[in-house]
Amino acid sequence: MIRNLPARWDFEADVVSIGSGIGGLAAAITAHDHGASALVLERSEQVGGVTALSMGEVWVAGNHHALALGVEDSPESGFRYLKRLSMDYGNDVAILNKVVHARAALKYFEEKIGLKMCVIRDCPDYYYGHSNDAVAEGRMLEALPFPAETLGEWQSRTRVSQMPYGLTHHDMFERGGVANMMKWDFGLMSERLTKDERCLGAGLVAYFVKGALDRGIPMHTGANAEELIGDGARVVGVRVTKNGQDLFVKANRGVVIAVSSYERNQNYNKTLGQQLELGSMVFSTINGANFRLAGPVGARIAKVPDITSLGFIVPGEEDEEGKPLWRSALQVIGQPHTIVVNRKGRRFGNEAFYRQFYYMIDIIDGGNQTHPNFPCWAIIDSQAHEKYPFASVMPDQDWPKGLGATANSIAELAGKIGVDARGLEATIASFNTHAEKGEDPEFHRGTHTWSAWMCGDPFQKPNPNLGPLVKPPFYAVELHRMGGTAIAATGVVTDQHSRAVGWDEKPIEGLYVAGNSVARMETGAVMQSGISNARGMTHGYLAGLHAAGKPSDMLQKEIERLGL
């Protein structure tokens, strides 16, 4: 343990949260409610973190909202679901700890801060139909619209996102989902945005910001945590820079690192994961500060399989920092009349189910030391462009100049992008034959219920994820590796109370970690929408309890009950 005590302390609290997403705020609120003072440090000028950029989904097995709808579910079933799909890259105790306490944390914040949640109807687990412990609906929750005017002066200081945060999942999917964006109720969206009623991740995190404000918990923005401070035995504070000056913040009971991950640090993407030149939708401060802070005090890190993603840039679009704005290809490539091919012009996976498809991007051919499926291109025909959005490109818009290539024949298109023309023609001919029948014998596209819900067109028969490519002109857009979720392969290892663990397997006194800063021992090789936000909420809840001297004993009771 380091010993670097300052000559003075500028601020003091029992619990200091670094990061103002759901993890840091949950820890501060929980600690405060259990008798410990708290404050929050945020590097940027707005609070809300990556949580605000998300779709706001929260995955909780056996929750009371699902029970009220008559859904048969339990934490035990959720545990079996994650354990089976983790492929043993996870840890049984961590999985059980997350499942058990997510339900408790959900009830706690609903009761204490007025968090209002509901089931996202008809939203299945990713592996529904492929796992006995998956459910057709009930585990995926979202926040009801939050009236942001109640945040007062923090209304403009609480982050929103490029997501359509004026609509709920129900609003979007009752009108046909992402594929049918043109059918959405834009009148309702306009009304909500005018009133600043926030949905999705922007709404979810606003509830927690309001919870902190109601308790008078100080939130310091523009405060960059530079290093942890130790007294030789435990972590006792943090050194912060603000406006070019050093400030020393004393933490009597603990520091909570909740700074998300390292998605904007290309060196870490390559060396802690296996992502080369990753594009990202998250802001530049998500650069691996969790390792910079926790490393000097001996925190252990662990890696699980990467969550690869793909995206592209629409010419002329910029993010809040004035840099090219990345758009996710997740929904786009699962829509009808769309395929993705490699240099040989061949498909290589189920485009509508990213959990299968994106792993194929990272495959290495050891015979010639190449990624055979990267680079790759999304290919669509005019039917797709006329019916479906291509990220921000709407069906009634002209195709943007500079967005990929356009041609009146498949062979001409292949020549423009440097793909084998015969291979592409053969691929599309074979795909079309089966797509007309609603089948994909090669990669089984459209066989996951979640795929149909997330990126399919419910009005497309016989398969919502399949449609032939026959109508010129044809379009090709090169896809690049992209983040956007800040869900990293590598993170800091924690125990059941969200305390950071050292390489000696012992907890580091006074140091807690929450959210995407934590190694994904609860999921291993799997990811399921809603788990990231649930992790942050749960880790923060556990850290706040323990730091306030009220640690939960629920895990041990469940271990004994289940005989683990």
Buried (B, 14 or more C-beta within 10 A) or exposed (E): BBEBBBEEBBBBBBBBBBBBBBBBBBBBBBBBBBEBBBBBBBBBEBBBBBBBBBBBBBBBBBBEBBEEEEBEBBBBBBBBBBBBBBEEBBBBBBBBBBBBBBBBBBBBBBEBBEBEBBBBEBBBBBBBEEBEBBBEBBBBBBBBBBBBEBBEEBBEBBBBBBBBBBBBBBBBBBBBBBBBBBEBBBEBBEEBBEEBBBBBBBBBBBBBBBBBBEBEBEBBBBBBBBBBBBBEEBBBBBBBBBEEEEBBBBBBBBBBBBBBBBBBBBEBBEEBBBBEEBBBBBBBBBBBBBBBBBBBBBBBBBBBBBBBBBBBBBEEBEBEEEEBBBBBBBBBBBBBBBBBBBBBBBBBBBBBBBBBBBBBBBBEEEEEEEBBBBBBBBBBBBBBBEBBBBBEBEBEEEBBEEBBBBBEEBEBBBBEBEBBBEBBBBBBEBBBEBBBEBBBEBBBBBBBBBBBBBBBBBEBEEBBBBBBBBBBBBBBBBBBBBBBBBBBBBBBBBBBBBBBBBEEEEBBBBBBBBBBBBBBBBBBBBBBBBBBBBBBBBBBBBBBBBBBEBBBEBBEEBBEEEEE
